[in-house]
Amino acid sequence: MNEKSRMAEYLKVSNNLKVGKAPELSGSDRTLYRILEAIPGVLSWGLLLVLVILSYFKPVWVAYFIIVFDVYWLLLVLYLGIHLFVSYFKMRGGQRVDWLKKCQELDAGSIKGLPEGCLAKKGWKTEDIIHVIIDPTAVEPVDVLRPSFESIINDGFPTKHIIFVLALEEREGEKGLEKGRILKEEFGHLFKEFLVTVHPDGMAGELKGKGANQAWAAKILKDEIIDKQGLDYDKIVVSVFDSDTVVYPSYFACLTYKFLTVNDPYRASYQPVPLYHNNIWEVPFFSRVAAMSNTFWQMMQQIRVEKLATYSSHSMTWRALVEIGFWSTNMVSEDSRIFWHCYLYYNCDYRVEPLYFPVSMDSLQVQSTWKTVVGLYKQQRRWGWGVENLPYLIFNVIKRWKSLKKRDAIGKIMIQIHGFHSWATNALIIACIGWLPIILGGSRFNSTVLSGNLPQVTRNLMTVAMSGLLFSAIVSTLLLPHRPKSVGLWRKLYTRILAVLEWLMLPVGIIIFGAIPALDAQTRLMLGKYMGFLVTPKERR
């Protein structure tokens, strides 16, 4: 292959890594991508429809399937419950560590047993590291953004080693510019650099969302500060935060220590535990349960690192970010796409390092209860739209098959298929399909011994599985933050008691705010009805 052909092949592969959906391709590639986009929805709807049909024609088969599935669900609940507790104690342990002191000990060379390939072994110091924080904002008011700034100032890490980028949207107009002026005047002098960028509206090929805003801000930062000042790419760690992200004290020291002590730090992203505690004392119970359920899932994923991908607020190296060409500008789920982009770009040699350390964001809250219900459903559907990364992953594994670690790539694909399929179907199978053999099976099934035993067996298995709710209730109570002064003692006691009781509503919640929006997202992708980015409303009361 000559040089021209090699360059053409490189550009083709590079373009494949930037594809967002089938219409951006042509010919056979477009057809293949559309088939891959349909797979999640076909698998989910296919299983549900097959079980409905067989409940009429072969109800005994479905009954046995339900019993086996219930046993599987019971074992899964117990397995995940153990992971949840392990992750909780690891996170609490991480919060008790004096990370600034650990960094000082690292600089002094007094910490032993570090891996040979880590940067600390090469003599790198904490003071060598520069942190970049990119904070994209669209319509959030100043009083939502200000706590994030205050938490960074109070983190304890020297802010003169932090570059802050406030990424505004042009479509917000003068209101956005005024927001930037206020925050820069209040906090700008405290950082090494404070950059305000304005992402132009309506740029060709872009989806209106965080990814395009972040990418624009990062490019401006590269040109105007990092390259102009000749800063070392290898010594810069980038944290991209949601606009409401509040860091807990010592977060950046913890991140710095992790970066300096892991093997091959440039082939890793760094994922904290997302809590939704900023307004946890104010939101309706269903919003609180949905937010806490998401936290628990991420906590359990931290233990199962092979399943972990970046989510929401996370960190990565500037070197990797520049090499892949920054965030995708045509994606809704840019937070997880950045991981898969890196994973494929580096031929499967990329991972997520779990930080057993929390950051906090807002639980969803709108003006009224009904609007909060609608907003929560749309938020969960947007999270379910992360399924768009599955066809992207499979497509690029096919295109790069010769150069990838095949076993690792196939394993990642299977994990993603199982995860999204379970999200959309498990709760519906347990809550609805389990009754269909009795309802649709008629006398052929209802005259059998199995028909009389099925409800009792299912009830007994699900009763034991309810221990998972007990795990969730205990951990959610332990995680609740300290009572703010504005919340009275009786309100605190009431909320903590309610935090246990409200988990009884989880079976309903995981259908309304879990399975259905996930199935909704997969159906839209299957039909080519692509979603745009939904800005989650953020309010303070």
C-alpha positions as CSV (number, residue, x, y, z in Angstrom):
1,M,0.0,0.0,0.0
2,N,1.5,3.4,-1.1
3,E,1.6,6.5,1.1
4,K,-1.5,8.0,-0.5
5,S,-3.6,4.9,0.1
6,R,-2.4,4.7,3.7
7,M,-3.4,8.3,4.3
8,A,-6.9,7.6,2.7
9,E,-7.4,4.6,4.9
10,Y,-6.3,6.6,8.0
11,L,-8.7,9.4,7.2
12,K,-11.6,6.9,6.6
13,V,-11.0,5.2,10.0
14,S,-10.7,8.6,11.7
15,N,-14.0,9.8,10.1
16,N,-15.7,6.5,11.3
17,L,-14.7,7.4,14.9
18,K,-16.6,10.7,14.5
19,V,-19.8,9.3,13.1
20,G,-22.9,10.1,15.2
21,K,-25.7,8.3,13.3
22,A,-26.4,6.5,10.0
23,P,-27.4,9.5,7.9
24,E,-23.9,10.8,8.2
25,L,-22.6,7.8,6.2
26,S,-23.3,6.7,2.7
27,G,-23.6,3.5,0.7
28,S,-23.1,0.1,2.4
29,D,-21.7,1.8,5.5
30,R,-25.0,3.7,6.0
31,T,-27.0,0.4,5.6
32,L,-24.8,-1.4,8.1
33,Y,-25.0,1.4,10.6
34,R,-28.8,1.5,10.3
35,I,-29.0,-2.3,10.9
36,L,-26.8,-1.9,14.0
37,E,-29.0,1.0,15.3
38,A,-32.0,-1.3,15.1
39,I,-30.4,-4.1,17.0
40,P,-31.2,-2.9,20.6
41,G,-34.8,-2.2,19.9
42,V,-35.3,-5.4,17.9
43,L,-33.8,-7.4,20.8
44,S,-35.9,-5.7,23.5
45,W,-39.2,-5.7,21.6
46,G,-38.5,-9.1,20.2
47,L,-38.1,-10.7,23.6
48,L,-41.2,-9.0,25.0
49,L,-43.4,-9.9,22.0
50,V,-42.2,-13.5,21.9
51,L,-43.0,-13.9,25.6
52,V,-46.5,-12.4,25.0
53,I,-47.2,-14.7,22.1
54,L,-45.8,-17.8,23.8
55,S,-47.9,-17.0,26.9
56,Y,-50.9,-17.8,24.7
57,F,-49.6,-20.7,22.6
58,K,-47.0,-22.2,25.0
59,P,-47.8,-20.9,28.5
60,V,-45.9,-23.7,30.3
61,W,-42.7,-22.6,28.5
62,V,-43.2,-19.1,29.6
63,A,-44.0,-20.1,33.2
64,Y,-40.7,-22.0,33.5
65,F,-38.9,-19.1,31.9
66,I,-40.4,-16.8,34.5
67,I,-39.3,-19.0,37.4
68,V,-35.8,-19.3,36.0
69,F,-35.7,-15.5,35.4
70,D,-36.9,-14.8,38.9
71,V,-34.1,-16.9,40.3
72,Y,-31.6,-15.1,38.2
73,W,-33.1,-11.8,39.4
74,L,-32.8,-12.9,43.0
75,L,-29.2,-13.8,42.6
76,L,-28.4,-10.6,40.7
77,V,-30.0,-8.5,43.4
78,L,-27.9,-10.2,46.1
79,Y,-24.8,-9.9,44.0
80,L,-25.3,-6.2,43.2
81,G,-26.3,-5.5,46.8
82,I,-22.9,-6.8,48.0
83,H,-21.2,-4.6,45.4
84,L,-23.2,-1.6,46.6
85,F,-22.0,-2.0,50.2
86,V,-18.4,-2.6,49.1
87,S,-18.5,0.5,47.0
88,Y,-20.1,2.5,49.8
89,F,-17.4,1.6,52.3
90,K,-14.7,2.3,49.7
91,M,-16.1,5.7,49.0
92,R,-16.4,6.6,52.7
93,G,-12.9,5.4,53.1
94,G,-11.8,7.6,50.3
95,Q,-13.4,10.6,51.9
96,R,-11.6,10.0,55.2
97,V,-8.2,10.0,53.5
98,D,-6.2,13.3,53.8
99,W,-5.4,13.4,50.0
100,L,-3.4,16.6,50.3
101,K,-1.2,15.0,52.8
102,K,-0.9,11.9,50.6
103,C,0.2,14.2,47.8
104,Q,2.8,15.8,50.0
105,E,4.1,12.3,51.0
106,L,4.2,11.4,47.4
107,D,6.2,14.4,46.5
108,A,8.6,13.6,49.3
109,G,9.1,10.0,48.0
110,S,7.9,8.5,51.3
111,I,5.1,6.3,49.7
112,K,6.3,2.9,48.8
113,G,5.0,0.1,46.6
114,L,4.0,2.3,43.7
115,P,3.9,0.6,40.2
116,E,7.0,1.1,38.2
117,G,5.2,2.7,35.3
118,C,3.6,5.5,37.3
119,L,4.6,9.2,36.9
120,A,5.6,9.5,40.6
121,K,8.3,7.0,40.0
122,K,9.7,9.3,37.3
123,G,10.0,12.1,39.8
124,W,6.8,14.1,38.9
125,K,5.4,16.2,41.7
126,T,1.9,17.5,42.6
127,E,3.0,21.0,41.7
128,D,3.8,19.9,38.1
129,I,0.1,19.1,37.4
130,I,-2.3,21.7,36.0
131,H,-6.0,21.0,36.2
132,V,-8.4,22.3,33.6
133,I,-12.1,22.5,34.5
134,I,-14.5,22.9,31.6
135,D,-18.0,23.9,32.8
136,P,-20.5,24.1,29.9
137,T,-23.7,26.0,30.6
138,A,-26.8,26.8,28.6
139,V,-29.6,28.3,30.5
140,E,-28.6,27.8,34.2
141,P,-28.8,30.9,36.3
142,V,-25.9,32.3,38.4
143,D,-27.2,30.9,41.6
144,V,-27.0,27.4,40.2
145,L,-23.5,27.8,39.0
146,R,-22.1,29.7,42.0
147,P,-22.0,26.7,44.4
148,S,-19.8,24.8,41.9
149,F,-17.3,27.6,42.0
150,E,-17.4,27.9,45.7
151,S,-16.8,24.1,46.1
152,I,-13.7,24.3,43.9
153,I,-12.3,27.3,45.9
154,N,-12.9,25.4,49.1
155,D,-11.6,22.1,47.8
156,G,-8.2,22.7,49.4
157,F,-6.2,22.2,46.2
158,P,-4.1,25.3,45.1
159,T,-6.4,27.1,42.7
160,K,-3.4,28.7,41.1
161,H,-2.9,25.3,39.5
162,I,-6.4,25.3,38.1
163,I,-7.5,26.8,34.8
164,F,-11.3,27.3,34.7
165,V,-13.2,27.5,31.4
166,L,-16.8,28.7,31.6
167,A,-18.4,27.6,28.3
168,L,-21.4,29.8,27.3
169,E,-23.8,29.4,24.4
170,E,-24.3,32.2,22.0
171,R,-28.1,31.5,21.8
172,E,-28.4,32.6,25.5
173,G,-27.6,36.1,24.3
174,E,-26.8,39.0,26.6
175,K,-28.1,37.1,29.6
176,G,-25.3,34.5,29.1
177,L,-22.6,37.2,28.7
178,E,-23.8,38.9,31.9
179,K,-23.6,35.6,33.7
180,G,-20.0,35.2,32.5
181,R,-19.1,38.7,33.6
182,I,-20.5,38.2,37.1
183,L,-18.7,34.9,37.7
184,K,-15.4,36.1,36.3
185,E,-15.5,39.2,38.5
186,E,-16.3,37.0,41.6
187,F,-13.9,34.1,41.0
188,G,-11.6,34.9,38.1
189,H,-8.7,36.2,40.1
190,L,-8.6,33.1,42.2
191,F,-7.5,30.8,39.4
192,K,-4.4,30.4,37.3
193,E,-6.5,31.4,34.3
194,F,-10.2,32.1,33.9
195,L,-11.5,31.8,30.3
196,V,-15.0,32.5,29.2
197,T,-15.9,31.1,25.8
198,V,-19.1,31.6,23.7
199,H,-20.0,28.7,21.4
200,P,-21.6,30.0,18.2
201,D,-25.1,28.9,17.5
202,G,-26.1,26.9,14.5
203,M,-22.7,25.6,13.3
204,A,-23.0,23.1,10.5
205,G,-22.9,19.4,11.4
206,E,-23.3,20.1,15.1
207,L,-26.0,19.0,17.5
208,K,-27.1,21.5,20.0
209,G,-25.7,20.1,23.2
210,K,-22.9,19.8,25.7
211,G,-20.4,18.1,23.4
212,A,-20.3,20.8,20.8
213,N,-19.9,23.5,23.5
214,Q,-17.2,21.6,25.3
215,A,-15.2,20.9,22.1
216,W,-15.4,24.6,21.1
217,A,-14.3,25.7,24.5
218,A,-11.4,23.2,24.5
219,K,-10.2,24.4,21.1
220,I,-10.2,28.1,22.2
221,L,-8.4,27.1,25.4
222,K,-5.7,25.3,23.4
223,D,-5.1,28.2,21.1
224,E,-5.4,31.1,23.5
225,I,-3.8,29.7,26.7
226,I,-2.2,26.3,26.5
227,D,-0.3,26.7,23.3
228,K,0.5,30.3,23.7
229,Q,2.0,29.7,27.2
230,G,3.7,26.5,26.0
231,L,2.1,24.4,28.7
232,D,3.1,20.7,28.7
233,Y,0.2,18.6,27.4
234,D,1.4,15.7,29.5
235,K,1.0,17.6,32.7
236,I,-2.6,18.7,32.2
237,V,-5.7,16.8,33.5
238,V,-9.1,17.9,32.2
239,S,-12.3,17.7,34.3
240,V,-15.5,18.3,32.5
241,F,-18.3,19.1,34.9
242,D,-22.0,19.6,34.6
243,S,-23.0,23.2,35.5
244,D,-24.3,22.1,38.9
245,T,-21.4,19.9,39.9
246,V,-20.2,20.5,43.4
247,V,-16.9,18.8,44.4
248,Y,-16.3,17.5,47.9
249,P,-13.1,18.8,49.7
250,S,-9.9,17.1,48.5
251,Y,-11.4,16.0,45.2
252,F,-8.6,17.4,43.1
253,A,-5.9,16.1,45.5
254,C,-7.5,12.7,45.1
255,L,-7.6,13.0,41.3
256,T,-3.9,14.2,41.2
257,Y,-2.7,11.4,43.4
258,K,-4.5,8.8,41.2
259,F,-3.1,10.3,38.1
260,L,0.5,10.2,39.4
261,T,0.3,6.7,40.8
262,V,-1.5,4.6,38.2
263,N,0.2,2.7,35.4
264,D,-0.1,4.3,32.0
265,P,-2.2,7.3,33.1
266,Y,-2.7,8.7,29.6
267,R,-4.7,5.6,28.6
268,A,-7.3,6.2,31.3
269,S,-10.3,8.4,32.2
270,Y,-11.0,9.0,35.9
271,Q,-14.6,8.6,37.2
272,P,-15.9,9.8,40.5
273,V,-19.2,8.7,42.1
274,P,-22.1,10.9,41.1
275,L,-24.4,11.9,44.0
276,Y,-27.4,14.1,43.6
277,H,-27.4,15.8,46.9
278,N,-27.3,19.5,46.1
279,N,-31.1,19.8,46.5
280,I,-31.9,16.4,47.9
281,W,-33.9,17.8,50.9
282,E,-36.2,19.7,48.5
283,V,-37.2,17.4,45.6
284,P,-40.2,15.0,45.4
285,F,-39.6,11.5,46.6
286,F,-39.8,9.9,43.1
287,S,-37.1,12.3,41.9
288,R,-35.0,11.4,44.9
289,V,-35.4,7.7,44.4
290,A,-34.6,7.9,40.6
291,A,-31.5,10.0,41.4
292,M,-30.3,7.6,44.1
293,S,-30.9,4.6,41.9
294,N,-28.6,6.1,39.3
295,T,-26.0,6.7,42.0
296,F,-26.2,3.1,43.2
297,W,-25.8,1.8,39.7
298,Q,-22.7,3.9,39.2
299,M,-21.3,2.8,42.6
300,M,-21.8,-0.8,41.6
301,Q,-20.1,-0.2,38.3
302,Q,-17.0,1.2,40.1
303,I,-16.5,-2.3,41.6
304,R,-17.0,-4.0,38.2
305,V,-14.4,-1.9,36.4
306,E,-14.7,-3.9,33.2
307,K,-18.2,-2.5,32.8
308,L,-17.3,1.1,33.7
309,A,-17.5,3.9,31.2
310,T,-17.3,7.6,31.7
311,Y,-20.5,9.2,32.9
312,S,-21.5,12.9,33.5
313,S,-18.7,14.7,35.5
314,H,-15.4,13.0,34.9
315,S,-11.7,13.6,34.1
316,M,-9.2,12.6,31.5
317,T,-5.8,13.7,30.2
318,W,-5.4,16.7,27.9
319,R,-3.0,14.6,25.8
320,A,-5.7,12.0,25.0
321,L,-8.3,14.7,24.5
322,V,-6.2,16.5,21.9
323,E,-5.1,13.3,20.1
324,I,-8.7,12.2,19.5
325,G,-9.8,15.6,18.4
326,F,-11.9,16.6,21.4
327,W,-15.5,15.7,22.1
328,S,-18.0,14.6,19.5
329,T,-20.1,17.6,18.4
330,N,-23.0,15.5,17.0
331,M,-23.9,13.3,20.0
332,V,-26.4,13.5,22.8
333,S,-24.4,11.1,25.1
334,E,-21.1,12.9,24.8
335,D,-20.0,11.9,28.3
336,S,-19.9,8.2,27.4
337,R,-19.0,8.6,23.8
338,I,-15.7,10.2,24.7
339,F,-14.7,6.9,26.4
340,W,-15.7,4.8,23.5
341,H,-13.9,7.2,21.1
342,C,-10.7,6.8,23.1
343,Y,-11.2,3.0,23.5
344,L,-11.3,2.6,19.7
345,Y,-8.7,5.2,18.9
346,Y,-6.2,3.4,21.1
347,N,-7.1,0.0,19.8
348,C,-8.8,-1.2,23.1
349,D,-5.9,0.1,25.2
350,Y,-8.0,2.5,27.2
351,R,-9.9,2.2,30.5
352,V,-11.7,4.0,33.2
353,E,-10.0,4.3,36.6
354,P,-12.7,4.5,39.4
355,L,-12.3,7.3,41.9
356,Y,-14.0,6.1,45.1
357,F,-14.8,9.8,45.8
358,P,-18.0,11.6,45.2
359,V,-19.1,14.7,43.4
360,S,-22.6,16.1,43.8
361,M,-25.2,17.4,41.4
362,D,-28.9,18.3,41.4
363,S,-31.8,15.9,41.5
364,L,-34.4,17.0,39.0
365,Q,-36.8,19.6,40.2
366,V,-39.2,21.8,38.2
367,Q,-41.9,24.3,39.2
368,S,-44.7,21.7,39.8
369,T,-44.9,18.0,40.7
370,W,-46.4,17.1,37.3
371,K,-43.7,19.0,35.4
372,T,-41.1,17.3,37.6
373,V,-42.6,13.9,36.6
374,V,-42.5,14.8,32.9
375,G,-39.0,16.3,33.2
376,L,-37.7,13.2,35.0
377,Y,-39.1,10.9,32.4
378,K,-37.4,12.9,29.6
379,Q,-34.1,13.0,31.6
380,Q,-34.2,9.2,32.0
381,R,-35.0,8.8,28.3
382,R,-32.0,11.0,27.5
383,W,-29.8,8.8,29.7
384,G,-31.3,5.7,27.9
385,W,-30.3,7.4,24.6
386,G,-26.8,6.3,25.6
387,V,-27.7,3.2,23.6
388,E,-26.6,5.2,20.5
389,N,-23.1,4.2,21.5
390,L,-23.8,0.5,20.9
391,P,-24.0,0.7,17.1
392,Y,-21.1,3.1,17.1
393,L,-19.0,0.6,19.0
394,I,-20.0,-2.4,16.9
395,F,-19.6,-0.5,13.6
396,N,-16.1,0.6,14.5
397,V,-15.0,-2.8,15.9
398,I,-16.0,-4.3,12.5
399,K,-14.1,-1.6,10.6
400,R,-11.0,-1.9,12.8
401,W,-11.2,-5.6,13.3
402,K,-7.6,-6.4,12.3
403,S,-6.0,-3.9,14.7
404,L,-8.1,-4.4,17.8
405,K,-7.9,-6.7,20.8
406,K,-10.7,-8.9,19.6
407,R,-11.6,-10.7,22.8
408,D,-11.6,-7.4,24.7
409,A,-13.7,-5.7,22.1
410,I,-16.3,-8.5,21.9
411,G,-16.5,-8.6,25.7
412,K,-17.3,-4.8,25.7
413,I,-20.0,-5.3,23.1
414,M,-21.7,-8.1,25.0
415,I,-21.6,-6.1,28.2
416,Q,-23.2,-3.1,26.5
417,I,-25.9,-5.2,24.8
418,H,-26.7,-7.0,28.0
419,G,-26.8,-3.7,30.0
420,F,-29.2,-1.9,27.7
421,H,-31.3,-4.9,27.0
422,S,-31.8,-5.5,30.8
423,W,-32.5,-1.9,31.4
424,A,-35.4,-2.0,28.9
425,T,-36.9,-5.4,29.7
426,N,-36.1,-6.8,33.1
427,A,-38.6,-4.8,35.1
428,L,-41.4,-5.4,32.5
429,I,-40.8,-9.1,32.5
430,I,-41.0,-9.3,36.3
431,A,-44.0,-6.9,36.7
432,C,-46.1,-7.8,33.6
433,I,-45.0,-10.8,31.7
434,G,-45.1,-13.0,34.8
435,W,-48.9,-12.9,34.9
436,L,-49.5,-13.5,31.2
437,P,-49.5,-17.4,31.2
438,I,-52.3,-17.2,33.8
439,I,-54.2,-14.5,31.8
440,L,-53.6,-15.8,28.3
441,G,-53.0,-19.5,28.8
442,G,-56.6,-20.3,29.4
443,S,-57.8,-23.7,30.6
444,R,-54.8,-25.4,28.9
445,F,-52.6,-23.8,31.5
446,N,-54.9,-23.0,34.4
447,S,-55.7,-26.7,34.8
448,T,-52.1,-27.6,35.4
449,V,-50.4,-27.8,38.8
450,L,-47.8,-25.3,37.6
451,S,-50.5,-22.6,37.2
452,G,-51.4,-22.8,40.9
453,N,-47.7,-22.8,42.0
454,L,-46.5,-20.1,39.6
455,P,-47.9,-17.1,41.6
456,Q,-46.6,-18.5,44.9
457,V,-43.1,-19.4,43.6
458,T,-42.8,-15.9,42.0
459,R,-44.1,-14.2,45.1
460,N,-41.6,-16.1,47.4
461,L,-38.7,-15.4,45.1
462,M,-39.6,-11.7,44.8
463,T,-40.1,-11.4,48.5
464,V,-36.5,-12.6,49.1
465,A,-35.4,-10.3,46.3
466,M,-36.9,-7.4,48.2
467,S,-33.8,-7.6,50.3
468,G,-32.3,-5.4,47.5
469,L,-34.7,-2.7,48.5
470,L,-33.4,-3.0,52.1
471,F,-29.8,-2.6,50.9
472,S,-30.9,0.5,48.9
473,A,-32.8,2.0,51.8
474,I,-30.0,1.6,54.2
475,V,-27.3,3.0,51.9
476,S,-29.5,5.9,50.8
477,T,-30.1,6.9,54.4
478,L,-26.4,6.6,55.1
479,L,-25.6,8.8,52.1
480,L,-28.0,11.6,52.9
481,P,-26.0,14.8,53.6
482,H,-26.1,16.9,56.7
483,R,-29.2,18.9,57.3
484,P,-28.9,22.4,56.0
485,K,-29.9,25.2,58.4
486,S,-33.0,25.9,56.4
487,V,-34.4,22.4,57.0
488,G,-35.8,21.9,60.5
489,L,-35.1,19.0,62.7
490,W,-38.6,17.4,62.2
491,R,-38.2,17.8,58.5
492,K,-34.8,16.0,58.7
493,L,-36.3,13.1,60.8
494,Y,-39.3,12.9,58.4
495,T,-37.1,12.8,55.4
496,R,-34.8,10.1,56.8
497,I,-37.7,7.9,57.7
498,L,-39.3,8.6,54.3
499,A,-36.0,7.7,52.7
500,V,-36.5,4.2,53.9
501,L,-40.2,3.9,53.2
502,E,-40.1,5.5,49.7
503,W,-37.9,2.6,48.4
504,L,-41.1,0.5,48.6
505,M,-42.1,2.5,45.5
506,L,-39.0,1.4,43.6
507,P,-40.7,-1.5,41.7
508,V,-43.1,1.0,40.2
509,G,-40.3,3.6,39.7
510,I,-38.0,1.3,37.7
511,I,-40.8,0.7,35.3
512,I,-42.0,4.3,34.8
513,F,-38.6,6.0,35.1
514,G,-36.4,3.0,34.0
515,A,-37.7,0.4,31.6
516,I,-40.2,2.5,29.7
517,P,-38.0,5.5,28.9
518,A,-35.1,3.1,28.0
519,L,-37.5,1.2,25.7
520,D,-38.7,4.5,24.3
521,A,-35.1,5.5,23.5
522,Q,-34.3,2.2,21.8
523,T,-37.5,2.3,19.8
524,R,-36.6,5.8,18.5
525,L,-33.2,4.7,17.5
526,M,-34.6,1.6,15.8
527,L,-36.9,3.8,13.8
528,G,-34.3,6.4,13.0
529,K,-36.2,9.0,15.1
530,Y,-33.0,10.6,16.4
531,M,-33.2,12.6,19.7
532,G,-31.7,16.0,20.3
533,F,-30.0,17.1,23.5
534,L,-32.4,18.0,26.3
535,V,-31.1,20.5,28.8
536,T,-32.2,19.3,32.2
537,P,-34.0,22.2,34.1
538,K,-32.1,23.3,37.2
539,E,-33.7,25.4,39.8
540,R,-33.1,26.5,43.3
541,R,-35.9,27.0,45.9
